[in-house]
């Protein structure tokens, strides 16, 4: 059975279903809605995010609330790196500013593992932040909200 856009995106993934799963995740994160985002994860989902390690949907919601209280005007682009039967690897960039107006671009990679129902049971993220000038921003669509369909993906640049 193939996972089409109208079907629930469950393992085993193929190229199309893995790409669709990545875009759905990006759109959810760009909503900056912790309740919406957390529903993509299993009740006991395990997370490693930078130096934080935690488990469970409520811990995910609490983490996301803290994150978006700090990371203002957050905009994210994800790109599939690789996929397997029940795993997807992505790279991403996102931009945000702090309450003092300093902008940052975060660069990172995530490894995802899914249960049979398509919920993510494991997320491991490695992320680095780089201060940028507001004039160096790449992501300018209205936030919160999804990246427009005509907006380019990631830009390969050392800056």
Backbone as ProteinMPNN parsed JSONL, in Angstrom:
{"seq_chain_A": "XXXXXXXXXXXXXXXXXXXXXXXXXXXXXXXXXXXXXXXXXXXXXXXXXXXXXXXXXXXXXXXXXXXXXXXXXXXXXXXXXXXXXXXXXXXXXXXXXXXXXXXXXXXXXXXXXXXXXXXXXXXXXXXXXXXXXXXXXXXXXXXXXXXXXXXXXXXXXXX", "coords_chain_A": {"N_chain_A": [[0.847, -1.189, 0.0], [0.523, 2.197, -0.821], [1.413, 5.324, 0.583], [-0.558, 7.953, 0.109], [-1.331, 11.474, -0.467], [-3.919, 11.871, 0.589], [-4.162, 9.896, 2.419], [-3.468, 8.638, 5.739], [-0.262, 9.325, 6.977], [1.787, 6.889, 7.429], [4.279, 4.507, 8.547], [5.381, 1.791, 6.401], [7.547, 4.254, 4.989], [7.636, 5.894, 1.811], [9.306, 7.733, -0.783], [7.567, 9.887, -1.484], [5.671, 9.903, 0.653], [7.321, 10.332, 2.846], [8.399, 12.86, 2.235], [6.0, 14.33, 2.333], [5.369, 13.993, 5.042], [7.431, 15.426, 6.262], [6.869, 18.035, 5.355], [4.346, 18.436, 6.517], [5.102, 18.42, 9.198], [6.784, 20.689, 9.267], [4.889, 22.71, 8.639], [3.185, 22.492, 10.873], [4.941, 23.17, 13.013], [5.496, 25.804, 12.258], [3.107, 26.954, 12.895], [3.306, 27.526, 15.513], [1.901, 26.463, 17.626], [1.713, 24.798, 20.457], [-0.047, 22.733, 21.292], [-1.127, 21.701, 18.888], [1.255, 20.881, 17.57], [2.269, 18.965, 19.384], [0.536, 16.796, 19.117], [1.434, 15.212, 17.075], [3.183, 13.458, 18.12], [3.937, 10.474, 19.941], [2.36, 9.403, 23.03], [4.374, 8.769, 24.852], [6.646, 9.798, 23.726], [10.118, 10.215, 23.108], [12.503, 12.749, 23.521], [15.415, 14.454, 22.474], [16.743, 17.488, 22.598], [18.989, 19.747, 21.79], [20.621, 20.423, 24.737], [18.653, 19.422, 26.307], [16.786, 16.688, 27.529], [13.94, 14.775, 27.455], [10.686, 13.271, 28.055], [7.485, 12.394, 26.807], [4.21, 13.647, 25.959], [3.125, 15.871, 27.373], [5.439, 17.037, 28.411], [6.602, 17.774, 26.024], [4.788, 19.736, 25.114], [5.18, 21.676, 27.154], [7.888, 22.296, 26.756], [7.75, 23.409, 24.146], [6.151, 25.665, 24.607], [7.878, 27.188, 26.259], [9.974, 27.519, 24.437], [8.818, 29.058, 22.299], [8.086, 31.287, 23.682], [10.472, 32.488, 24.061], [11.791, 32.465, 21.533], [11.046, 34.576, 19.291], [8.842, 35.55, 16.605], [9.314, 33.306, 15.015], [10.285, 31.319, 12.248], [10.408, 28.564, 10.124], [12.161, 26.216, 8.039], [12.159, 23.004, 6.769], [13.936, 20.188, 5.455], [13.957, 17.121, 3.831], [16.418, 14.707, 4.488], [17.067, 11.992, 4.467], [15.389, 8.778, 4.368], [13.794, 5.888, 5.816], [12.179, 2.736, 6.452], [10.628, 3.281, 8.895], [11.715, 5.65, 9.678], [12.893, 9.025, 9.456], [15.187, 11.442, 8.39], [16.022, 14.819, 8.813], [17.166, 18.046, 7.744], [17.397, 21.41, 8.821], [16.576, 24.916, 8.955], [15.939, 27.736, 10.926], [14.623, 30.969, 11.739], [14.634, 33.544, 14.176], [13.969, 36.037, 16.712], [15.227, 37.565, 19.704], [13.918, 39.064, 22.771], [15.231, 41.44, 22.842], [15.572, 42.172, 20.249], [17.599, 41.018, 18.725], [18.388, 39.063, 15.984], [18.504, 35.602, 15.003], [19.789, 32.766, 13.257], [19.053, 29.446, 13.214], [20.64, 26.378, 12.736], [20.239, 22.987, 11.926], [19.871, 19.409, 12.523], [17.691, 16.626, 12.509], [16.705, 13.462, 13.74], [14.175, 11.212, 13.224], [11.896, 8.813, 14.534], [9.19, 6.63, 13.983], [6.077, 5.272, 15.233], [3.86, 2.483, 14.492], [1.42, 3.695, 13.953], [2.032, 6.106, 12.868], [2.781, 8.148, 14.55], [5.334, 10.154, 15.997], [7.815, 8.623, 17.795], [10.303, 9.068, 18.703], [12.593, 11.72, 18.791], [15.471, 13.273, 17.898], [17.507, 16.001, 18.128], [19.986, 18.146, 16.865], [21.308, 21.3, 17.185], [22.438, 24.525, 16.201], [22.885, 27.956, 16.898], [23.204, 31.054, 15.18], [24.008, 34.386, 15.468], [22.463, 36.911, 13.518], [22.187, 39.733, 11.292], [19.256, 41.738, 10.982], [18.845, 42.41, 8.348], [19.914, 40.27, 7.024], [18.127, 38.227, 7.094], [16.252, 35.437, 5.784], [13.749, 34.365, 5.726], [10.644, 35.51, 5.352], [7.846, 35.373, 5.378], [4.402, 35.874, 6.49], [3.953, 35.431, 9.983], [2.465, 33.791, 12.819], [2.388, 30.935, 10.63], [2.208, 28.815, 7.678], [5.014, 28.125, 5.503], [4.956, 29.768, 2.425], [3.901, 28.176, -0.624], [5.366, 28.944, -2.87], [7.753, 29.764, -1.843], [11.252, 29.435, -1.611], [13.173, 26.514, -0.625], [15.619, 25.374, 1.645], [18.598, 27.296, 1.771], [21.721, 26.748, 0.596], [24.35, 27.847, 2.176], [27.202, 29.176, 3.767], [26.714, 31.176, 5.571]], "CA_chain_A": [[0.0, 0.0, 0.0], [1.278, 3.444, -0.877], [0.881, 6.445, 1.366], [-0.854, 9.105, -0.727], [-1.598, 12.674, 0.317], [-5.197, 11.814, 1.29], [-4.082, 8.838, 3.417], [-2.642, 8.927, 6.905], [1.139, 9.073, 6.646], [2.288, 5.892, 8.37], [5.316, 3.634, 7.99], [6.692, 2.182, 5.875], [7.537, 5.448, 4.16], [8.286, 5.962, 0.51], [9.816, 9.087, -0.986], [6.476, 10.854, -1.448], [5.057, 10.01, 1.984], [8.316, 10.929, 3.741], [8.409, 14.299, 1.933], [4.753, 14.901, 2.853], [5.456, 14.004, 6.508], [8.328, 16.53, 6.608], [6.168, 19.309, 5.131], [3.319, 18.552, 7.555], [5.792, 18.801, 10.439], [7.191, 22.095, 9.121], [3.7, 23.561, 8.747], [2.721, 22.477, 12.265], [5.873, 23.966, 13.822], [5.328, 27.213, 11.905], [1.898, 27.465, 13.542], [3.726, 27.862, 16.884], [0.823, 26.006, 18.503], [2.23, 23.613, 21.151], [-1.035, 21.645, 21.315], [-1.155, 21.11, 17.544], [2.525, 20.2, 17.303], [2.449, 17.802, 20.267], [-0.317, 15.676, 18.716], [2.155, 14.385, 16.106], [4.113, 12.629, 18.881], [3.301, 9.468, 20.795], [2.209, 9.819, 24.434], [5.64, 8.567, 25.573], [7.718, 10.181, 22.811], [11.411, 10.582, 23.697], [13.126, 13.872, 22.839], [16.675, 15.1, 22.823], [16.773, 18.771, 21.902], [20.173, 20.418, 22.328], [21.05, 19.813, 26.0], [17.481, 18.941, 27.042], [16.285, 15.343, 27.248], [12.685, 14.591, 28.179], [9.804, 12.274, 27.471], [6.056, 12.525, 26.996], [3.52, 14.722, 25.251], [3.002, 17.081, 28.202], [6.776, 17.648, 28.446], [6.778, 18.396, 24.709], [4.02, 20.985, 25.126], [5.85, 22.639, 28.04], [9.1, 22.708, 26.053], [7.396, 24.29, 23.03], [5.71, 26.953, 25.16], [9.097, 27.922, 26.645], [10.713, 27.831, 23.219], [8.21, 30.146, 21.536], [8.094, 32.504, 24.511], [11.818, 33.051, 23.905], [12.132, 32.579, 20.115], [9.96, 35.385, 18.746], [8.711, 35.627, 15.135], [9.921, 32.051, 14.546], [9.936, 30.802, 10.927], [11.194, 27.331, 9.954], [12.147, 25.434, 6.801], [12.722, 21.661, 6.934], [14.231, 19.492, 4.207], [14.269, 15.709, 4.064], [17.788, 14.305, 4.193], [17.013, 10.564, 4.143], [14.265, 8.107, 5.012], [13.764, 4.432, 5.819], [10.832, 2.22, 6.714], [9.915, 4.047, 9.933], [12.586, 6.74, 10.109], [13.159, 10.14, 8.538], [16.198, 12.399, 8.847], [15.833, 16.127, 8.183], [17.979, 19.192, 8.12], [16.492, 22.547, 8.891], [17.008, 26.236, 9.399], [14.864, 28.629, 11.328], [15.033, 32.299, 12.173], [13.868, 34.085, 15.296], [14.687, 37.094, 17.424], [14.982, 37.604, 21.153], [13.14, 40.238, 23.177], [16.046, 42.627, 22.609], [15.597, 42.462, 18.822], [18.686, 40.323, 18.029], [17.951, 37.942, 15.148], [19.338, 34.403, 14.952], [19.442, 31.656, 12.367], [19.411, 28.16, 13.8], [20.914, 25.321, 11.767], [20.188, 21.737, 12.663], [19.51, 18.107, 11.976], [16.838, 15.831, 13.379], [16.417, 12.069, 13.403], [12.826, 10.883, 13.674], [11.458, 7.417, 14.456], [7.735, 6.614, 14.089], [5.408, 4.017, 15.569], [3.049, 1.961, 13.388], [0.288, 4.577, 13.659], [2.548, 7.329, 12.252], [3.19, 9.133, 15.55], [6.77, 10.144, 16.233], [8.114, 8.119, 19.138], [11.651, 9.514, 19.073], [13.11, 12.877, 18.051], [16.786, 13.697, 18.386], [17.846, 17.213, 17.383], [21.24, 18.868, 17.095], [20.99, 22.646, 16.695], [23.373, 25.616, 16.482], [22.355, 29.285, 16.598], [24.167, 32.058, 14.731], [23.423, 35.737, 15.404], [22.461, 37.513, 12.178], [21.565, 41.057, 11.192], [17.883, 41.665, 10.467], [18.926, 42.512, 6.889], [20.363, 38.975, 6.495], [17.05, 37.243, 7.191], [15.824, 34.782, 4.548], [12.37, 33.872, 5.855], [9.879, 36.743, 5.594], [6.397, 35.221, 5.247], [3.66, 36.22, 7.711], [4.04, 34.419, 11.032], [2.648, 32.369, 12.527], [1.755, 30.411, 9.421], [3.075, 27.951, 6.874], [5.851, 28.692, 4.431], [4.203, 29.767, 1.161], [4.299, 27.145, -1.589], [6.334, 29.481, -3.838], [8.984, 30.161, -1.148], [12.306, 28.427, -1.787], [13.526, 25.711, 0.531], [16.841, 25.803, 2.311], [19.628, 27.908, 0.946], [23.033, 26.249, 1.017], [25.243, 28.967, 2.338], [27.886, 29.087, 5.057], [26.296, 32.288, 6.445]], "C_chain_A": [[0.883, 1.24, 0.0], [0.598, 4.501, -0.027], [0.687, 7.622, 0.433], [-1.209, 10.293, 0.146], [-2.911, 12.603, 1.096], [-5.194, 10.736, 2.377], [-3.26, 9.298, 4.595], [-1.206, 8.512, 6.588], [1.749, 8.17, 7.717], [3.408, 5.088, 7.713], [4.683, 2.399, 7.345], [6.564, 3.357, 4.909], [8.143, 5.168, 2.797], [8.72, 7.417, 0.331], [8.7, 10.133, -0.852], [5.898, 11.013, -0.05], [6.032, 10.617, 2.991], [8.39, 12.442, 3.509], [7.154, 14.98, 2.48], [4.792, 14.998, 4.375], [6.332, 15.173, 6.967], [7.604, 17.865, 6.442], [5.051, 19.512, 6.152], [3.942, 18.981, 8.878], [6.212, 20.265, 10.382], [5.995, 23.023, 9.301], [3.19, 23.625, 10.188], [3.63, 23.343, 13.133], [5.734, 25.452, 13.508], [4.028, 27.798, 12.448], [2.221, 27.99, 14.942], [2.623, 27.537, 17.893], [1.283, 24.726, 19.196], [1.248, 22.446, 21.185], [-1.095, 20.94, 19.966], [0.107, 20.293, 17.282], [2.63, 18.915, 18.117], [1.628, 16.596, 19.839], [0.33, 14.792, 17.651], [3.09, 13.389, 16.785], [3.355, 11.64, 19.746], [3.256, 9.978, 22.231], [3.529, 9.752, 25.198], [6.855, 8.933, 24.713], [8.958, 10.656, 23.573], [12.019, 11.69, 22.854], [14.512, 14.155, 23.398], [16.721, 16.339, 21.957], [17.893, 19.608, 22.521], [20.571, 19.707, 23.614], [19.88, 19.246, 26.798], [17.083, 17.545, 26.57], [15.034, 15.169, 28.09], [11.802, 13.622, 27.424], [8.355, 12.606, 27.788], [5.468, 13.764, 26.364], [3.4, 15.995, 26.08], [4.349, 17.803, 28.318], [7.079, 18.344, 27.117], [6.032, 19.73, 24.661], [4.719, 22.058, 25.965], [7.12, 23.174, 27.377], [8.767, 23.721, 24.956], [6.889, 25.64, 23.514], [6.916, 27.807, 25.548], [9.853, 28.408, 25.418], [10.133, 29.062, 22.53], [7.951, 31.385, 22.377], [9.418, 33.236, 24.352], [12.126, 33.373, 22.438], [10.977, 33.258, 19.381], [10.013, 35.448, 17.223], [9.404, 34.465, 14.429], [9.373, 31.663, 13.173], [10.929, 29.698, 10.591], [11.051, 26.772, 8.55], [12.837, 24.11, 7.095], [12.934, 21.049, 5.559], [14.578, 18.046, 4.536], [15.709, 15.419, 3.638], [17.812, 12.849, 3.737], [15.775, 9.97, 4.81], [14.467, 6.594, 4.922], [12.356, 3.999, 6.159], [10.059, 3.062, 7.717], [10.75, 5.208, 10.474], [12.727, 7.776, 9.01], [14.223, 11.013, 9.186], [15.975, 13.699, 8.08], [16.956, 17.063, 8.582], [17.048, 20.381, 8.082], [17.251, 23.814, 9.208], [15.771, 26.953, 9.887], [15.452, 29.931, 11.812], [14.083, 32.769, 13.26], [14.646, 35.25, 15.873], [14.325, 37.027, 18.897], [14.226, 38.89, 21.492], [13.936, 41.534, 23.077], [16.168, 42.992, 21.138], [16.722, 41.8, 18.051], [18.109, 39.125, 17.273], [18.982, 36.824, 15.18], [18.852, 33.507, 13.824], [19.943, 30.394, 13.044], [19.565, 27.162, 12.661], [20.861, 24.001, 12.522], [19.808, 20.537, 11.834], [18.653, 17.393, 12.997], [16.768, 14.41, 12.833], [15.091, 11.727, 14.036], [12.588, 9.386, 13.546], [9.967, 7.382, 14.773], [7.216, 5.253, 14.524], [4.515, 3.613, 14.388], [1.875, 2.856, 13.021], [0.734, 5.914, 13.059], [2.896, 8.426, 13.233], [4.693, 9.019, 15.789], [7.033, 9.691, 17.665], [9.5, 8.53, 19.607], [12.059, 10.661, 18.165], [14.425, 13.276, 18.689], [17.254, 14.841, 17.502], [19.191, 17.764, 17.831], [21.091, 20.219, 16.419], [22.087, 23.618, 17.113], [22.729, 26.929, 16.071], [23.487, 30.217, 16.187], [23.475, 33.408, 14.734], [23.528, 36.278, 13.982], [21.877, 38.924, 12.281], [20.163, 40.881, 10.613], [17.881, 41.705, 8.935], [19.372, 41.205, 6.242], [19.299, 37.893, 6.58], [16.666, 36.713, 5.819], [14.34, 34.441, 4.553], [11.476, 35.039, 6.276], [8.363, 36.58, 5.49], [5.696, 35.58, 6.558], [3.699, 35.079, 8.734], [3.053, 34.761, 12.13], [1.905, 31.985, 11.255], [2.741, 29.617, 8.612], [3.922, 28.737, 5.882], [5.034, 28.655, 3.151], [4.769, 28.745, 0.178], [5.369, 27.644, -2.562], [7.642, 29.957, -3.168], [10.025, 29.06, -1.306], [12.539, 27.661, -0.481], [14.771, 26.269, 1.19], [17.835, 26.358, 1.31], [20.966, 27.399, 1.457], [24.019, 27.403, 0.998], [25.928, 28.842, 3.694], [27.44, 30.168, 6.04], [24.948, 31.986, 7.056]], "O_chain_A": [[1.868, 1.316, 0.734], [-0.628, 4.56, 0.066], [1.664, 8.235, 0.004], [-1.372, 10.15, 1.357], [-3.019, 13.212, 2.16], [-6.129, 10.669, 3.176], [-2.456, 10.224, 4.485], [-0.977, 7.458, 5.994], [2.172, 8.638, 8.774], [3.484, 4.995, 6.488], [3.572, 2.009, 7.706], [5.617, 3.447, 4.127], [9.031, 4.329, 2.646], [8.511, 8.238, 1.225], [8.878, 11.148, -0.178], [5.658, 12.136, 0.393], [5.614, 11.34, 3.895], [8.439, 13.216, 4.465], [7.232, 16.08, 3.028], [4.305, 15.975, 4.943], [6.01, 15.838, 7.952], [7.716, 18.736, 7.304], [4.827, 20.634, 6.606], [3.379, 19.808, 9.595], [6.016, 21.003, 11.347], [6.077, 24.01, 10.032], [2.807, 24.693, 10.665], [3.141, 24.165, 13.909], [5.844, 26.28, 14.412], [3.862, 29.018, 12.459], [1.481, 28.81, 15.486], [2.438, 28.247, 18.882], [1.249, 23.661, 18.581], [1.663, 21.289, 21.113], [-1.111, 19.71, 19.91], [0.033, 19.151, 16.827], [3.04, 17.881, 17.588], [1.993, 15.468, 20.169], [-0.19, 13.716, 17.357], [3.72, 12.57, 16.115], [2.261, 11.934, 20.227], [4.015, 10.871, 22.607], [3.782, 10.57, 26.082], [7.957, 8.436, 24.945], [8.858, 11.398, 24.55], [12.053, 11.599, 21.626], [14.75, 14.104, 24.604], [16.737, 16.252, 20.729], [17.759, 20.114, 23.635], [20.835, 18.505, 23.591], [20.088, 18.651, 27.856], [17.049, 17.263, 25.372], [15.061, 15.389, 29.301], [12.116, 13.203, 26.31], [8.034, 13.044, 28.893], [6.128, 14.796, 26.245], [3.557, 17.092, 25.544], [4.398, 19.033, 28.323], [7.738, 19.383, 27.093], [6.584, 20.736, 24.218], [4.836, 23.207, 25.54], [7.392, 24.374, 27.433], [9.416, 24.761, 24.846], [7.172, 26.662, 22.889], [6.981, 28.991, 25.218], [10.311, 29.549, 25.362], [10.863, 30.001, 22.213], [7.624, 32.438, 21.829], [9.48, 34.457, 24.492], [12.664, 34.439, 22.138], [10.05, 32.598, 18.912], [11.089, 35.406, 16.626], [10.006, 34.639, 13.369], [8.161, 31.672, 12.952], [12.138, 29.868, 10.748], [9.982, 26.836, 7.944], [13.957, 24.084, 7.605], [12.205, 21.351, 4.614], [15.398, 17.781, 5.416], [16.152, 15.835, 2.567], [18.477, 12.503, 2.761], [15.186, 10.579, 5.703], [15.205, 6.094, 4.073], [11.435, 4.816, 6.154], [8.95, 3.509, 7.423], [10.521, 5.687, 11.584], [12.689, 7.468, 7.819], [14.168, 11.289, 10.384], [15.768, 13.692, 6.866], [17.602, 16.892, 9.616], [16.029, 20.363, 7.391], [18.396, 23.792, 9.66], [14.685, 26.795, 9.329], [16.605, 30.001, 12.235], [12.896, 32.44, 13.266], [15.826, 35.437, 15.574], [13.276, 36.511, 19.283], [13.932, 39.7, 20.613], [13.367, 42.617, 23.214], [16.79, 43.998, 20.798], [16.815, 41.985, 16.838], [17.428, 38.281, 17.855], [20.176, 37.065, 15.362], [17.669, 33.491, 13.482], [21.116, 30.291, 13.403], [18.742, 27.102, 11.748], [21.378, 23.901, 13.635], [19.479, 20.622, 10.65], [18.857, 17.532, 14.203], [16.771, 14.191, 11.621], [14.894, 11.924, 15.235], [13.019, 8.762, 12.577], [9.52, 8.026, 15.722], [7.818, 4.218, 14.234], [4.434, 4.338, 13.396], [1.378, 2.788, 11.896], [-0.106, 6.766, 12.771], [3.268, 9.524, 12.821], [5.251, 7.922, 15.784], [6.543, 10.291, 18.622], [9.836, 8.361, 20.779], [11.9, 10.599, 16.946], [14.483, 13.58, 19.881], [17.384, 14.688, 16.288], [19.487, 17.835, 19.024], [20.787, 20.293, 15.229], [22.601, 23.55, 18.229], [22.098, 27.011, 15.017], [24.578, 30.184, 16.756], [22.452, 33.571, 14.069], [24.556, 36.121, 13.324], [21.17, 39.255, 13.232], [19.926, 39.96, 9.832], [17.016, 41.103, 8.299], [19.226, 41.041, 5.03], [19.544, 36.756, 6.179], [16.738, 37.428, 4.82], [13.742, 34.25, 3.494], [11.541, 35.499, 7.416], [7.651, 37.584, 5.513], [6.324, 35.59, 7.616], [3.502, 33.914, 8.388], [2.813, 35.946, 12.364], [0.929, 32.625, 10.862], [3.952, 29.715, 8.812], [3.585, 29.852, 5.485], [4.469, 27.614, 2.817], [5.973, 28.486, 0.159], [6.191, 26.856, -3.03], [8.528, 30.485, -3.84], [9.709, 27.88, -1.152], [12.156, 28.102, 0.602], [14.952, 27.483, 1.282], [17.893, 25.933, 0.156], [21.304, 27.597, 2.624], [24.455, 27.864, -0.057], [25.294, 28.443, 4.671], [27.757, 30.084, 7.226], [24.422, 32.794, 7.821]]}, "name": "protein", "num_of_chains": 1, "seq": "XXXXXXXXXXXXXXXXXXXXXXXXXXXXXXXXXXXXXXXXXXXXXXXXXXXXXXXXXXXXXXXXXXXXXXXXXXXXXXXXXXXXXXXXXXXXXXXXXXXXXXXXXXXXXXXXXXXXXXXXXXXXXXXXXXXXXXXXXXXXXXXXXXXXXXXXXXXXXXX"}
